[in-house]
Amino acid sequence: MLIRPPKRRAVFVTASALSLVFLFALTIRAQTPATPPSPSPTPCAAPITLTLKAIYKKGAEPYKAGDAVTPLTRKRFYLSTKPFNLDGRNLGAVPTRESYYKSVGASPELINWLETNNCDTIFCRELELKELTCKTTDKDCVREFVDAYAEALRQLKKPELARRWVTNYGKLSSPELSTGFYLKKKQWLDGIIGKSGKVEKPGAVRLIEQADGLAPGAIRTAMTDMKGEAYFYGLCPNSYYVSSIAPVEVEGESFIWDTAEIILDEMDNSKTPFPITLANVKTSVAEENDLIFFTGKKIPKVVSAVGRSEEKPSGQ
């Protein structure tokens, strides 16, 4: 199906593919919004910017103007000149938040906190003092938070300083809880990098590039900011496709986006971004609100051979 709205007229499309990353920069804390990258040099006389907005709406009712939605922040999306066709690819099982944190011995309360806050790591937002000083016998009180704060307070002496630096103490400072899930999912997406800096085992992105005859790095990536927006700069007139590749986990559900064709041509103003919207539900207002809208597909969790909950993004 082609997406070529005359004069940017809205077209409603439901992506027919399966639906973290959700990946984020290790050195950035949640309170620091993601900064859109600077435009890259391009051979085009009038390069085009494609802007992506990713949102989540509770329930199954179609999205309409004024509905409350949650921006999908710090989620990674990919852009290619070839269809991703996730349904027909064997990319292997994606590590899920629940399965990973269970495997490293995280408490049920910590796993619940991550799920409730739609967080892939403990760095997704600053911890509040009440979360660090609760009684561990209370429901939802996270022991890892309390223990780390107690250690930070003993060493730093000042409560506010201890709160701000709490992730550097106790179990929260361990690689398993601080960066483990990020690295596990990065390996699935990008592959395992050897000491020489070369890819020893290609990940999902490179497998797709190889299957489509694309050069390494041909598939571009961008991460959503705190508004759920991401930007692909310097695009030449061409056909493009957008996908999350890995499932995006939110509110205990998982979705994958794999769009139909999006055509950018000389008619598109290089000074005006070309917008698309990704959501978990359909919409009934695309036409009246000038939306180019793609609906993700919900992905069920399956149980792997080792008894852990994992997601399969392709039709395996």
Secondary structure, 3 states (H helix, E strand, C coil): CEECCHHHCCEEECCCCCCCCCCCCCCCCCCCCCCCCCCCCCCCCCCEEEEEEEEECCCCCCECCCCCCEECCCCEEEEECCCCCHHHCCCCCEECHHHHHHHCCCCHHHHHHHHHCCCCCCCCCCCCHHHHCCCCCCCCCCHHHHHHHHHHHHHHCCHHHHHHCHHHCHHHHCHHHHCHHHHHHHHHHHEEECCCCCEEEECHHHHHHHHCCCCCCCCEEEECCCCCEEEEEEECCEEEEEECCCCEEECCEEEECECCEEEECCCCCCCCCEEEEEECCCECCCCCCCCEEEECEECCEEECCCCCEEECCCCC
